[in-house]
Amino acid sequence: MRLVIADCQVDYTGRLTAHLPWARRLIVVKADNSVSIHADDRAYKPLNWMSPPCTLSVREPRDDEAAATADIDRQLTAVWEVHSPTGDHLQILLGQIHLDTTHELGVDPGLQKDGVEAHLQELLAENPEVFGAGWSLVQREYMTPIGPVDLLCRNAEGVYVAVEIKRRGEIDGVEQLTRYLDLLNRDHLLGSHVDGVFAAQQIKPQARTLATDRGIACVTVDYDELRGMDHPEDRLF
């Protein structure tokens, strides 16, 4: 992992455009070539990023770029160009560099789910019809370049569906599933489109709103019912 703290300007073009004016920021380059730009707030969420697969190249500033930054009293030292196969482009203009260090972290064992969440995944893998009639499980922990999707299923129409499972459904879980779907929808072996389902025992309203906006279905699951502990015939109401 490479960590760079530098004065920088960042421009993103692709499905939309975004501009970050000059400021001192942290730039993280991971072993998978992903690049993310961070401010000194917002917890873990980057200001902008490029997910793998992508390529990073570094070049000397052109004369016109150096002249333009000189006009605003900035000394341009390097230009980073990050490209994805889909045509997305992230350009980072680097000024003064305050830190540039690289560390080898080794292989990470991955997130260990708590007992309830792990069991919930197991139960839903055994009962994919919870999501709809005619659903079937393709694989648990279906691997992508940035980590495993909890469940890869097929619905009654034969469309592949990526299912992310949480005990508490929050915005970061929707973001995680969004990144998985971005990669899965580039895999021609999975067909022309992969749908997404965000499943949890409780889903916060903000997470549900974000998921709906991104075309991701939300499913609230009853852990006790899945375990066979909740029998409707035993209820008073």
Helices and strands as residue ranges (DSSP letters): E 2-13, E 17-29, E 35-38, E 48-50, E 55-59, H 63-70, E 78-83, E 89-102, H 115-126, G 128-131, E 136-144, E 147-154, E 160-169, H 171-184, G 188-190, E 195-203, H 205-213, E 217-220, H 223-226, G 232-234
